Amino acid sequence: MGQVGVGSLNLHEPGTVRFLLDTARARGWHPGERRETRLDGWTFLAEAVAARD
């Protein structure tokens, strides 16, 4: 059977959360703006796993 996921992350680690927030901001999310922004967060997780390894 092939690999199902890309790895695992501990969202309790500050570095993981920081990476996810920085990635979201780089892709157009601005936390101070009061408008709806849709981003595919699953791709952030894959990038975080790759960056960690």
mmCIF entry with sequence, helices, sheets and N, C-alpha, C, O atoms, coordinates in Angstrom:
data_MODEL
# 
_entry.id   MODEL 
# 
_entity.id                         1 
_entity.type                       polymer 
_entity.pdbx_number_of_molecules   1 
# 
_entity_poly.entity_id                      1 
_entity_poly.type                           'polypeptide(L)' 
_entity_poly.nstd_linkage                   no 
_entity_poly.nstd_monomer                   no 
_entity_poly.pdbx_seq_one_letter_code       MGQVGVGSLNLHEPGTVRFLLDTARARGWHPGERRETRLDGWTFLAEAVAARD 
_entity_poly.pdbx_seq_one_letter_code_can   MGQVGVGSLNLHEPGTVRFLLDTARARGWHPGERRETRLDGWTFLAEAVAARD 
_entity_poly.pdbx_strand_id                 A 
# 
loop_
_entity_poly_seq.entity_id 
_entity_poly_seq.num 
_entity_poly_seq.mon_id 
_entity_poly_seq.hetero 
1 1  MET n 
1 2  GLY n 
1 3  GLN n 
1 4  VAL n 
1 5  GLY n 
1 6  VAL n 
1 7  GLY n 
1 8  SER n 
1 9  LEU n 
1 10 ASN n 
1 11 LEU n 
1 12 HIS n 
1 13 GLU n 
1 14 PRO n 
1 15 GLY n 
1 16 THR n 
1 17 VAL n 
1 18 ARG n 
1 19 PHE n 
1 20 LEU n 
1 21 LEU n 
1 22 ASP n 
1 23 THR n 
1 24 ALA n 
1 25 ARG n 
1 26 ALA n 
1 27 ARG n 
1 28 GLY n 
1 29 TRP n 
1 30 HIS n 
1 31 PRO n 
1 32 GLY n 
1 33 GLU n 
1 34 ARG n 
1 35 ARG n 
1 36 GLU n 
1 37 THR n 
1 38 ARG n 
1 39 LEU n 
1 40 ASP n 
1 41 GLY n 
1 42 TRP n 
1 43 THR n 
1 44 PHE n 
1 45 LEU n 
1 46 ALA n 
1 47 GLU n 
1 48 ALA n 
1 49 VAL n 
1 50 ALA n 
1 51 ALA n 
1 52 ARG n 
1 53 ASP n 
# 
_struct_asym.id          A 
_struct_asym.entity_id   1 
# 
loop_
_struct_conf.conf_type_id 
_struct_conf.id 
_struct_conf.pdbx_PDB_helix_id 
_struct_conf.beg_label_comp_id 
_struct_conf.beg_label_asym_id 
_struct_conf.beg_label_seq_id 
_struct_conf.pdbx_beg_PDB_ins_code 
_struct_conf.end_label_comp_id 
_struct_conf.end_label_asym_id 
_struct_conf.end_label_seq_id 
_struct_conf.pdbx_end_PDB_ins_code 
_struct_conf.beg_auth_comp_id 
_struct_conf.beg_auth_asym_id 
_struct_conf.beg_auth_seq_id 
_struct_conf.end_auth_comp_id 
_struct_conf.end_auth_asym_id 
_struct_conf.end_auth_seq_id 
_struct_conf.pdbx_PDB_helix_class 
_struct_conf.details 
_struct_conf.pdbx_PDB_helix_length 
HELX_P HELX_P1 AA1 PRO A 14 ? ALA A 26 ? PRO A 14 ALA A 26 1 ? 13 
HELX_P HELX_P2 AA2 GLY A 41 ? ARG A 52 ? GLY A 41 ARG A 52 1 ? 12 
# 
_struct_conf_type.id          HELX_P 
_struct_conf_type.criteria    ? 
_struct_conf_type.reference   ? 
# 
loop_
_atom_site.group_PDB 
_atom_site.id 
_atom_site.type_symbol 
_atom_site.label_atom_id 
_atom_site.label_alt_id 
_atom_site.label_comp_id 
_atom_site.label_asym_id 
_atom_site.label_entity_id 
_atom_site.label_seq_id 
_atom_site.pdbx_PDB_ins_code 
_atom_site.Cartn_x 
_atom_site.Cartn_y 
_atom_site.Cartn_z 
_atom_site.occupancy 
_atom_site.B_iso_or_equiv 
_atom_site.pdbx_formal_charge 
_atom_site.auth_seq_id 
_atom_site.auth_comp_id 
_atom_site.auth_asym_id 
_atom_site.auth_atom_id 
_atom_site.pdbx_PDB_model_num 
ATOM 1   N N  . MET A 1 1  ? 0.847   -1.179 0.000  1.00 0.00 ? 1  MET A N  1 
ATOM 2   C CA . MET A 1 1  ? 0.000   0.000  0.000  1.00 0.00 ? 1  MET A CA 1 
ATOM 3   C C  . MET A 1 1  ? 0.891   1.241  0.000  1.00 0.00 ? 1  MET A C  1 
ATOM 4   O O  . MET A 1 1  ? 1.907   1.258  0.694  1.00 0.00 ? 1  MET A O  1 
ATOM 5   N N  . GLY A 1 2  ? 0.532   2.290  -0.769 1.00 0.00 ? 2  GLY A N  1 
ATOM 6   C CA . GLY A 1 2  ? 1.314   3.511  -0.882 1.00 0.00 ? 2  GLY A CA 1 
ATOM 7   C C  . GLY A 1 2  ? 1.130   4.428  0.313  1.00 0.00 ? 2  GLY A C  1 
ATOM 8   O O  . GLY A 1 2  ? 0.291   4.197  1.184  1.00 0.00 ? 2  GLY A O  1 
ATOM 9   N N  . GLN A 1 3  ? 1.928   5.458  0.327  1.00 0.00 ? 3  GLN A N  1 
ATOM 10  C CA . GLN A 1 3  ? 1.865   6.449  1.406  1.00 0.00 ? 3  GLN A CA 1 
ATOM 11  C C  . GLN A 1 3  ? 0.615   7.297  1.239  1.00 0.00 ? 3  GLN A C  1 
ATOM 12  O O  . GLN A 1 3  ? 0.334   7.789  0.146  1.00 0.00 ? 3  GLN A O  1 
ATOM 13  N N  . VAL A 1 4  ? -0.135  7.467  2.318  1.00 0.00 ? 4  VAL A N  1 
ATOM 14  C CA . VAL A 1 4  ? -1.379  8.219  2.273  1.00 0.00 ? 4  VAL A CA 1 
ATOM 15  C C  . VAL A 1 4  ? -1.138  9.689  2.547  1.00 0.00 ? 4  VAL A C  1 
ATOM 16  O O  . VAL A 1 4  ? -1.662  10.543 1.832  1.00 0.00 ? 4  VAL A O  1 
ATOM 17  N N  . GLY A 1 5  ? -0.351  10.005 3.575  1.00 0.00 ? 5  GLY A N  1 
ATOM 18  C CA . GLY A 1 5  ? -0.128  11.394 3.957  1.00 0.00 ? 5  GLY A CA 1 
ATOM 19  C C  . GLY A 1 5  ? 1.281   11.839 3.630  1.00 0.00 ? 5  GLY A C  1 
ATOM 20  O O  . GLY A 1 5  ? 2.074   11.094 3.053  1.00 0.00 ? 5  GLY A O  1 
ATOM 21  N N  . VAL A 1 6  ? 1.571   13.065 4.010  1.00 0.00 ? 6  VAL A N  1 
ATOM 22  C CA . VAL A 1 6  ? 2.899   13.607 3.747  1.00 0.00 ? 6  VAL A CA 1 
ATOM 23  C C  . VAL A 1 6  ? 3.783   13.597 4.976  1.00 0.00 ? 6  VAL A C  1 
ATOM 24  O O  . VAL A 1 6  ? 4.973   13.898 4.879  1.00 0.00 ? 6  VAL A O  1 
ATOM 25  N N  . GLY A 1 7  ? 3.243   13.266 6.103  1.00 0.00 ? 7  GLY A N  1 
ATOM 26  C CA . GLY A 1 7  ? 4.005   13.282 7.346  1.00 0.00 ? 7  GLY A CA 1 
ATOM 27  C C  . GLY A 1 7  ? 3.128   13.755 8.483  1.00 0.00 ? 7  GLY A C  1 
ATOM 28  O O  . GLY A 1 7  ? 1.900   13.727 8.391  1.00 0.00 ? 7  GLY A O  1 
ATOM 29  N N  . SER A 1 8  ? 3.763   14.187 9.549  1.00 0.00 ? 8  SER A N  1 
ATOM 30  C CA . SER A 1 8  ? 2.978   14.666 10.676 1.00 0.00 ? 8  SER A CA 1 
ATOM 31  C C  . SER A 1 8  ? 3.580   15.946 11.220 1.00 0.00 ? 8  SER A C  1 
ATOM 32  O O  . SER A 1 8  ? 4.778   16.199 11.086 1.00 0.00 ? 8  SER A O  1 
ATOM 33  N N  . LEU A 1 9  ? 2.730   16.742 11.833 1.00 0.00 ? 9  LEU A N  1 
ATOM 34  C CA . LEU A 1 9  ? 3.145   17.996 12.442 1.00 0.00 ? 9  LEU A CA 1 
ATOM 35  C C  . LEU A 1 9  ? 2.559   18.074 13.840 1.00 0.00 ? 9  LEU A C  1 
ATOM 36  O O  . LEU A 1 9  ? 1.482   17.542 14.108 1.00 0.00 ? 9  LEU A O  1 
ATOM 37  N N  . ASN A 1 10 ? 3.267   18.730 14.707 1.00 0.00 ? 10 ASN A N  1 
ATOM 38  C CA . ASN A 1 10 ? 2.755   18.993 16.044 1.00 0.00 ? 10 ASN A CA 1 
ATOM 39  C C  . ASN A 1 10 ? 2.355   20.464 16.081 1.00 0.00 ? 10 ASN A C  1 
ATOM 40  O O  . ASN A 1 10 ? 3.215   21.343 16.137 1.00 0.00 ? 10 ASN A O  1 
ATOM 41  N N  . LEU A 1 11 ? 1.054   20.732 16.051 1.00 0.00 ? 11 LEU A N  1 
ATOM 42  C CA . LEU A 1 11 ? 0.569   22.115 16.034 1.00 0.00 ? 11 LEU A CA 1 
ATOM 43  C C  . LEU A 1 11 ? 0.756   22.816 17.367 1.00 0.00 ? 11 LEU A C  1 
ATOM 44  O O  . LEU A 1 11 ? 0.456   24.003 17.490 1.00 0.00 ? 11 LEU A O  1 
ATOM 45  N N  . HIS A 1 12 ? 1.249   22.098 18.364 1.00 0.00 ? 12 HIS A N  1 
ATOM 46  C CA . HIS A 1 12 ? 1.554   22.718 19.654 1.00 0.00 ? 12 HIS A CA 1 
ATOM 47  C C  . HIS A 1 12 ? 2.966   23.315 19.670 1.00 0.00 ? 12 HIS A C  1 
ATOM 48  O O  . HIS A 1 12 ? 3.344   24.004 20.617 1.00 0.00 ? 12 HIS A O  1 
ATOM 49  N N  . GLU A 1 13 ? 3.735   23.046 18.621 1.00 0.00 ? 13 GLU A N  1 
ATOM 50  C CA . GLU A 1 13 ? 5.079   23.613 18.524 1.00 0.00 ? 13 GLU A CA 1 
ATOM 51  C C  . GLU A 1 13 ? 4.993   25.002 17.905 1.00 0.00 ? 13 GLU A C  1 
ATOM 52  O O  . GLU A 1 13 ? 4.446   25.152 16.813 1.00 0.00 ? 13 GLU A O  1 
ATOM 53  N N  . PRO A 1 14 ? 5.520   26.013 18.575 1.00 0.00 ? 14 PRO A N  1 
ATOM 54  C CA . PRO A 1 14 ? 5.424   27.378 18.047 1.00 0.00 ? 14 PRO A CA 1 
ATOM 55  C C  . PRO A 1 14 ? 6.011   27.539 16.649 1.00 0.00 ? 14 PRO A C  1 
ATOM 56  O O  . PRO A 1 14 ? 5.493   28.328 15.859 1.00 0.00 ? 14 PRO A O  1 
ATOM 57  N N  . GLY A 1 15 ? 7.058   26.828 16.330 1.00 0.00 ? 15 GLY A N  1 
ATOM 58  C CA . GLY A 1 15 ? 7.666   26.942 15.013 1.00 0.00 ? 15 GLY A CA 1 
ATOM 59  C C  . GLY A 1 15 ? 6.734   26.490 13.901 1.00 0.00 ? 15 GLY A C  1 
ATOM 60  O O  . GLY A 1 15 ? 6.733   27.073 12.816 1.00 0.00 ? 15 GLY A O  1 
ATOM 61  N N  . THR A 1 16 ? 5.940   25.456 14.159 1.00 0.00 ? 16 THR A N  1 
ATOM 62  C CA . THR A 1 16 ? 4.984   24.958 13.170 1.00 0.00 ? 16 THR A CA 1 
ATOM 63  C C  . THR A 1 16 ? 3.906   25.997 12.908 1.00 0.00 ? 16 THR A C  1 
ATOM 64  O O  . THR A 1 16 ? 3.593   26.298 11.756 1.00 0.00 ? 16 THR A O  1 
ATOM 65  N N  . VAL A 1 17 ? 3.348   26.534 13.957 1.00 0.00 ? 17 VAL A N  1 
ATOM 66  C CA . VAL A 1 17 ? 2.295   27.537 13.819 1.00 0.00 ? 17 VAL A CA 1 
ATOM 67  C C  . VAL A 1 17 ? 2.837   28.782 13.130 1.00 0.00 ? 17 VAL A C  1 
ATOM 68  O O  . VAL A 1 17 ? 2.164   29.369 12.282 1.00 0.00 ? 17 VAL A O  1 
ATOM 69  N N  . ARG A 1 18 ? 4.038   29.180 13.489 1.00 0.00 ? 18 ARG A N  1 
ATOM 70  C CA . ARG A 1 18 ? 4.658   30.354 12.864 1.00 0.00 ? 18 ARG A CA 1 
ATOM 71  C C  . ARG A 1 18 ? 4.818   30.148 11.364 1.00 0.00 ? 18 ARG A C  1 
ATOM 72  O O  . ARG A 1 18 ? 4.531   31.051 10.579 1.00 0.00 ? 18 ARG A O  1 
ATOM 73  N N  . PHE A 1 19 ? 5.277   28.961 10.961 1.00 0.00 ? 19 PHE A N  1 
ATOM 74  C CA . PHE A 1 19 ? 5.439   28.662 9.548  1.00 0.00 ? 19 PHE A CA 1 
ATOM 75  C C  . PHE A 1 19 ? 4.109   28.746 8.818  1.00 0.00 ? 19 PHE A C  1 
ATOM 76  O O  . PHE A 1 19 ? 4.038   29.312 7.728  1.00 0.00 ? 19 PHE A O  1 
ATOM 77  N N  . LEU A 1 20 ? 3.053   28.190 9.403  1.00 0.00 ? 20 LEU A N  1 
ATOM 78  C CA . LEU A 1 20 ? 1.735   28.217 8.766  1.00 0.00 ? 20 LEU A CA 1 
ATOM 79  C C  . LEU A 1 20 ? 1.231   29.650 8.611  1.00 0.00 ? 20 LEU A C  1 
ATOM 80  O O  . LEU A 1 20 ? 0.690   30.007 7.564  1.00 0.00 ? 20 LEU A O  1 
ATOM 81  N N  . LEU A 1 21 ? 1.404   30.466 9.637  1.00 0.00 ? 21 LEU A N  1 
ATOM 82  C CA . LEU A 1 21 ? 0.977   31.867 9.558  1.00 0.00 ? 21 LEU A CA 1 
ATOM 83  C C  . LEU A 1 21 ? 1.787   32.643 8.521  1.00 0.00 ? 21 LEU A C  1 
ATOM 84  O O  . LEU A 1 21 ? 1.224   33.415 7.745  1.00 0.00 ? 21 LEU A O  1 
ATOM 85  N N  . ASP A 1 22 ? 3.096   32.443 8.505  1.00 0.00 ? 22 ASP A N  1 
ATOM 86  C CA . ASP A 1 22 ? 3.938   33.134 7.530  1.00 0.00 ? 22 ASP A CA 1 
ATOM 87  C C  . ASP A 1 22 ? 3.582   32.736 6.099  1.00 0.00 ? 22 ASP A C  1 
ATOM 88  O O  . ASP A 1 22 ? 3.565   33.581 5.204  1.00 0.00 ? 22 ASP A O  1 
ATOM 89  N N  . THR A 1 23 ? 3.299   31.461 5.885  1.00 0.00 ? 23 THR A N  1 
ATOM 90  C CA . THR A 1 23 ? 2.917   30.976 4.564  1.00 0.00 ? 23 THR A CA 1 
ATOM 91  C C  . THR A 1 23 ? 1.583   31.582 4.132  1.00 0.00 ? 23 THR A C  1 
ATOM 92  O O  . THR A 1 23 ? 1.429   31.994 2.983  1.00 0.00 ? 23 THR A O  1 
ATOM 93  N N  . ALA A 1 24 ? 0.630   31.635 5.043  1.00 0.00 ? 24 ALA A N  1 
ATOM 94  C CA . ALA A 1 24 ? -0.675  32.229 4.728  1.00 0.00 ? 24 ALA A CA 1 
ATOM 95  C C  . ALA A 1 24 ? -0.520  33.698 4.354  1.00 0.00 ? 24 ALA A C  1 
ATOM 96  O O  . ALA A 1 24 ? -1.140  34.167 3.399  1.00 0.00 ? 24 ALA A O  1 
ATOM 97  N N  . ARG A 1 25 ? 0.291   34.411 5.091  1.00 0.00 ? 25 ARG A N  1 
ATOM 98  C CA . ARG A 1 25 ? 0.514   35.836 4.783  1.00 0.00 ? 25 ARG A CA 1 
ATOM 99  C C  . ARG A 1 25 ? 1.194   36.005 3.431  1.00 0.00 ? 25 ARG A C  1 
ATOM 100 O O  . ARG A 1 25 ? 0.857   36.923 2.684  1.00 0.00 ? 25 ARG A O  1 
ATOM 101 N N  . ALA A 1 26 ? 2.144   35.135 3.106  1.00 0.00 ? 26 ALA A N  1 
ATOM 102 C CA . ALA A 1 26 ? 2.836   35.211 1.826  1.00 0.00 ? 26 ALA A CA 1 
ATOM 103 C C  . ALA A 1 26 ? 1.890   34.947 0.658  1.00 0.00 ? 26 ALA A C  1 
ATOM 104 O O  . ALA A 1 26 ? 2.139   35.396 -0.461 1.00 0.00 ? 26 ALA A O  1 
ATOM 105 N N  . ARG A 1 27 ? 0.811   34.221 0.918  1.00 0.00 ? 27 ARG A N  1 
ATOM 106 C CA . ARG A 1 27 ? -0.162  33.894 -0.133 1.00 0.00 ? 27 ARG A CA 1 
ATOM 107 C C  . ARG A 1 27 ? -1.372  34.827 -0.142 1.00 0.00 ? 27 ARG A C  1 
ATOM 108 O O  . ARG A 1 27 ? -2.362  34.557 -0.822 1.00 0.00 ? 27 ARG A O  1 
ATOM 109 N N  . GLY A 1 28 ? -1.294  35.905 0.600  1.00 0.00 ? 28 GLY A N  1 
ATOM 110 C CA . GLY A 1 28 ? -2.346  36.899 0.481  1.00 0.00 ? 28 GLY A CA 1 
ATOM 111 C C  . GLY A 1 28 ? -3.251  37.103 1.676  1.00 0.00 ? 28 GLY A C  1 
ATOM 112 O O  . GLY A 1 28 ? -4.144  37.949 1.623  1.00 0.00 ? 28 GLY A O  1 
ATOM 113 N N  . TRP A 1 29 ? -3.056  36.365 2.745  1.00 0.00 ? 29 TRP A N  1 
ATOM 114 C CA . TRP A 1 29 ? -3.887  36.569 3.936  1.00 0.00 ? 29 TRP A CA 1 
ATOM 115 C C  . TRP A 1 29 ? -3.325  37.728 4.738  1.00 0.00 ? 29 TRP A C  1 
ATOM 116 O O  . TRP A 1 29 ? -2.135  37.760 5.049  1.00 0.00 ? 29 TRP A O  1 
ATOM 117 N N  . HIS A 1 30 ? -4.187  38.682 5.071  1.00 0.00 ? 30 HIS A N  1 
ATOM 118 C CA . HIS A 1 30 ? -3.806  39.836 5.868  1.00 0.00 ? 30 HIS A CA 1 
ATOM 119 C C  . HIS A 1 30 ? -4.699  39.864 7.104  1.00 0.00 ? 30 HIS A C  1 
ATOM 120 O O  . HIS A 1 30 ? -5.872  40.224 7.003  1.00 0.00 ? 30 HIS A O  1 
ATOM 121 N N  . PRO A 1 31 ? -4.170  39.492 8.265  1.00 0.00 ? 31 PRO A N  1 
ATOM 122 C CA . PRO A 1 31 ? -5.008  39.337 9.461  1.00 0.00 ? 31 PRO A CA 1 
ATOM 123 C C  . PRO A 1 31 ? -5.733  40.606 9.886  1.00 0.00 ? 31 PRO A C  1 
ATOM 124 O O  . PRO A 1 31 ? -6.759  40.513 10.559 1.00 0.00 ? 31 PRO A O  1 
ATOM 125 N N  . GLY A 1 32 ? -5.245  41.782 9.524  1.00 0.00 ? 32 GLY A N  1 
ATOM 126 C CA . GLY A 1 32 ? -5.892  43.019 9.941  1.00 0.00 ? 32 GLY A CA 1 
ATOM 127 C C  . GLY A 1 32 ? -7.072  43.424 9.068  1.00 0.00 ? 32 GLY A C  1 
ATOM 128 O O  . GLY A 1 32 ? -7.867  44.278 9.460  1.00 0.00 ? 32 GLY A O  1 
ATOM 129 N N  . GLU A 1 33 ? -7.194  42.826 7.896  1.00 0.00 ? 33 GLU A N  1 
ATOM 130 C CA . GLU A 1 33 ? -8.282  43.175 6.986  1.00 0.00 ? 33 GLU A CA 1 
ATOM 131 C C  . GLU A 1 33 ? -9.560  42.454 7.383  1.00 0.00 ? 33 GLU A C  1 
ATOM 132 O O  . GLU A 1 33 ? -9.538  41.297 7.802  1.00 0.00 ? 33 GLU A O  1 
ATOM 133 N N  . ARG A 1 34 ? -10.652 43.151 7.245  1.00 0.00 ? 34 ARG A N  1 
ATOM 134 C CA . ARG A 1 34 ? -11.945 42.575 7.592  1.00 0.00 ? 34 ARG A CA 1 
ATOM 135 C C  . ARG A 1 34 ? -12.669 42.180 6.314  1.00 0.00 ? 34 ARG A C  1 
ATOM 136 O O  . ARG A 1 34 ? -13.670 42.786 5.931  1.00 0.00 ? 34 ARG A O  1 
ATOM 137 N N  . ARG A 1 35 ? -12.142 41.156 5.667  1.00 0.00 ? 35 ARG A N  1 
ATOM 138 C CA . ARG A 1 35 ? -12.767 40.617 4.463  1.00 0.00 ? 35 ARG A CA 1 
ATOM 139 C C  . ARG A 1 35 ? -12.518 39.116 4.436  1.00 0.00 ? 35 ARG A C  1 
ATOM 140 O O  . ARG A 1 35 ? -11.616 38.609 5.103  1.00 0.00 ? 35 ARG A O  1 
ATOM 141 N N  . GLU A 1 36 ? -13.307 38.439 3.679  1.00 0.00 ? 36 GLU A N  1 
ATOM 142 C CA . GLU A 1 36 ? -13.153 36.994 3.563  1.00 0.00 ? 36 GLU A CA 1 
ATOM 143 C C  . GLU A 1 36 ? -11.991 36.676 2.632  1.00 0.00 ? 36 GLU A C  1 
ATOM 144 O O  . GLU A 1 36 ? -11.871 37.254 1.552  1.00 0.00 ? 36 GLU A O  1 
ATOM 145 N N  . THR A 1 37 ? -11.142 35.758 3.057  1.00 0.00 ? 37 THR A N  1 
ATOM 146 C CA . THR A 1 37 ? -10.033 35.279 2.246  1.00 0.00 ? 37 THR A CA 1 
ATOM 147 C C  . THR A 1 37 ? -10.073 33.769 2.262  1.00 0.00 ? 37 THR A C  1 
ATOM 148 O O  . THR A 1 37 ? -10.126 33.161 3.331  1.00 0.00 ? 37 THR A O  1 
ATOM 149 N N  . ARG A 1 38 ? -10.049 33.162 1.109  1.00 0.00 ? 38 ARG A N  1 
ATOM 150 C CA . ARG A 1 38 ? -10.062 31.699 1.026  1.00 0.00 ? 38 ARG A CA 1 
ATOM 151 C C  . ARG A 1 38 ? -8.707  31.206 0.548  1.00 0.00 ? 38 ARG A C  1 
ATOM 152 O O  . ARG A 1 38 ? -8.226  31.583 -0.521 1.00 0.00 ? 38 ARG A O  1 
ATOM 153 N N  . LEU A 1 39 ? -8.114  30.365 1.354  1.00 0.00 ? 39 LEU A N  1 
ATOM 154 C CA . LEU A 1 39 ? -6.826  29.759 1.029  1.00 0.00 ? 39 LEU A CA 1 
ATOM 155 C C  . LEU A 1 39 ? -6.923  28.264 1.293  1.00 0.00 ? 39 LEU A C  1 
ATOM 156 O O  . LEU A 1 39 ? -7.641  27.838 2.197  1.00 0.00 ? 39 LEU A O  1 
ATOM 157 N N  . ASP A 1 40 ? -6.212  27.474 0.519  1.00 0.00 ? 40 ASP A N  1 
ATOM 158 C CA . ASP A 1 40 ? -6.177  26.029 0.735  1.00 0.00 ? 40 ASP A CA 1 
ATOM 159 C C  . ASP A 1 40 ? -5.097  25.714 1.755  1.00 0.00 ? 40 ASP A C  1 
ATOM 160 O O  . ASP A 1 40 ? -3.919  25.608 1.411  1.00 0.00 ? 40 ASP A O  1 
ATOM 161 N N  . GLY A 1 41 ? -5.497  25.566 3.001  1.00 0.00 ? 41 GLY A N  1 
ATOM 162 C CA . GLY A 1 41 ? -4.555  25.330 4.087  1.00 0.00 ? 41 GLY A CA 1 
ATOM 163 C C  . GLY A 1 41 ? -3.860  23.985 4.044  1.00 0.00 ? 41 GLY A C  1 
ATOM 164 O O  . GLY A 1 41 ? -2.813  23.815 4.669  1.00 0.00 ? 41 GLY A O  1 
ATOM 165 N N  . TRP A 1 42 ? -4.418  23.021 3.317  1.00 0.00 ? 42 TRP A N  1 
ATOM 166 C CA . TRP A 1 42 ? -3.788  21.703 3.250  1.00 0.00 ? 42 TRP A CA 1 
ATOM 167 C C  . TRP A 1 42 ? -2.425  21.783 2.590  1.00 0.00 ? 42 TRP A C  1 
ATOM 168 O O  . TRP A 1 42 ? -1.517  21.040 2.961  1.00 0.00 ? 42 TRP A O  1 
ATOM 169 N N  . THR A 1 43 ? -2.266  22.664 1.625  1.00 0.00 ? 43 THR A N  1 
ATOM 170 C CA . THR A 1 43 ? -0.964  22.793 0.977  1.00 0.00 ? 43 THR A CA 1 
ATOM 171 C C  . THR A 1 43 ? 0.065   23.371 1.945  1.00 0.00 ? 43 THR A C  1 
ATOM 172 O O  . THR A 1 43 ? 1.255   23.073 1.834  1.00 0.00 ? 43 THR A O  1 
ATOM 173 N N  . PHE A 1 44 ? -0.380  24.188 2.884  1.00 0.00 ? 44 PHE A N  1 
ATOM 174 C CA . PHE A 1 44 ? 0.529   24.737 3.892  1.00 0.00 ? 44 PHE A CA 1 
ATOM 175 C C  . PHE A 1 44 ? 1.116   23.617 4.738  1.00 0.00 ? 44 PHE A C  1 
ATOM 176 O O  . PHE A 1 44 ? 2.297   23.646 5.086  1.00 0.00 ? 44 PHE A O  1 
ATOM 177 N N  . LEU A 1 45 ? 0.291   22.635 5.064  1.00 0.00 ? 45 LEU A N  1 
ATOM 178 C CA . LEU A 1 45 ? 0.754   21.521 5.891  1.00 0.00 ? 45 LEU A CA 1 
ATOM 179 C C  . LEU A 1 45 ? 1.838   20.723 5.170  1.00 0.00 ? 45 LEU A C  1 
ATOM 180 O O  . LEU A 1 45 ? 2.843   20.349 5.774  1.00 0.00 ? 45 LEU A O  1 
ATOM 181 N N  . ALA A 1 46 ? 1.633   20.462 3.877  1.00 0.00 ? 46 ALA A N  1 
ATOM 182 C CA . ALA A 1 46 ? 2.638   19.728 3.107  1.00 0.00 ? 46 ALA A CA 1 
ATOM 183 C C  . ALA A 1 46 ? 3.949   20.504 3.058  1.00 0.00 ? 46 ALA A C  1 
ATOM 184 O O  . ALA A 1 46 ? 5.022   19.913 3.177  1.00 0.00 ? 46 ALA A O  1 
ATOM 185 N N  . GLU A 1 47 ? 3.872   21.828 2.883  1.00 0.00 ? 47 GLU A N  1 
ATOM 186 C CA . GLU A 1 47 ? 5.074   22.647 2.844  1.00 0.00 ? 47 GLU A CA 1 
ATOM 187 C C  . GLU A 1 47 ? 5.772   22.666 4.199  1.00 0.00 ? 47 GLU A C  1 
ATOM 188 O O  . GLU A 1 47 ? 7.001   22.652 4.270  1.00 0.00 ? 47 GLU A O  1 
ATOM 189 N N  . ALA A 1 48 ? 4.995   22.698 5.264  1.00 0.00 ? 48 ALA A N  1 
ATOM 190 C CA . ALA A 1 48 ? 5.575   22.711 6.617  1.00 0.00 ? 48 ALA A CA 1 
ATOM 191 C C  . ALA A 1 48 ? 6.334   21.424 6.902  1.00 0.00 ? 48 ALA A C  1 
ATOM 192 O O  . ALA A 1 48 ? 7.414   21.452 7.492  1.00 0.00 ? 48 ALA A O  1 
ATOM 193 N N  . VAL A 1 49 ? 5.768   20.290 6.483  1.00 0.00 ? 49 VAL A N  1 
ATOM 194 C CA . VAL A 1 49 ? 6.446   19.007 6.680  1.00 0.00 ? 49 VAL A CA 1 
ATOM 195 C C  . VAL A 1 49 ? 7.741   18.984 5.882  1.00 0.00 ? 49 VAL A C  1 
ATOM 196 O O  . VAL A 1 49 ? 8.774   18.549 6.391  1.00 0.00 ? 49 VAL A O  1 
ATOM 197 N N  . ALA A 1 50 ? 7.698   19.453 4.624  1.00 0.00 ? 50 ALA A N  1 
ATOM 198 C CA . ALA A 1 50 ? 8.882   19.469 3.780  1.00 0.00 ? 50 ALA A CA 1 
ATOM 199 C C  . ALA A 1 50 ? 9.952   20.402 4.361  1.00 0.00 ? 50 ALA A C  1 
ATOM 200 O O  . ALA A 1 50 ? 11.138  20.071 4.347  1.00 0.00 ? 50 ALA A O  1 
ATOM 201 N N  . ALA A 1 51 ? 9.546   21.537 4.859  1.00 0.00 ? 51 ALA A N  1 
ATOM 202 C CA . ALA A 1 51 ? 10.502  22.505 5.427  1.00 0.00 ? 51 ALA A CA 1 
ATOM 203 C C  . ALA A 1 51 ? 11.131  21.978 6.701  1.00 0.00 ? 51 ALA A C  1 
ATOM 204 O O  . ALA A 1 51 ? 12.294  22.263 6.988  1.00 0.00 ? 51 ALA A O  1 
ATOM 205 N N  . ARG A 1 52 ? 10.373  21.213 7.465  1.00 0.00 ? 52 ARG A N  1 
ATOM 206 C CA . ARG A 1 52 ? 10.877  20.662 8.721  1.00 0.00 ? 52 ARG A CA 1 
ATOM 207 C C  . ARG A 1 52 ? 11.911  19.580 8.482  1.00 0.00 ? 52 ARG A C  1 
ATOM 208 O O  . ARG A 1 52 ? 12.856  19.434 9.258  1.00 0.00 ? 52 ARG A O  1 
ATOM 209 N N  . ASP A 1 53 ? 11.735  18.821 7.410  1.00 0.00 ? 53 ASP A N  1 
ATOM 210 C CA . ASP A 1 53 ? 12.654  17.707 7.119  1.00 0.00 ? 53 ASP A CA 1 
ATOM 211 C C  . ASP A 1 53 ? 13.894  18.136 6.471  1.00 0.00 ? 53 ASP A C  1 
ATOM 212 O O  . ASP A 1 53 ? 14.753  17.306 6.171  1.00 0.00 ? 53 ASP A O  1 
# 
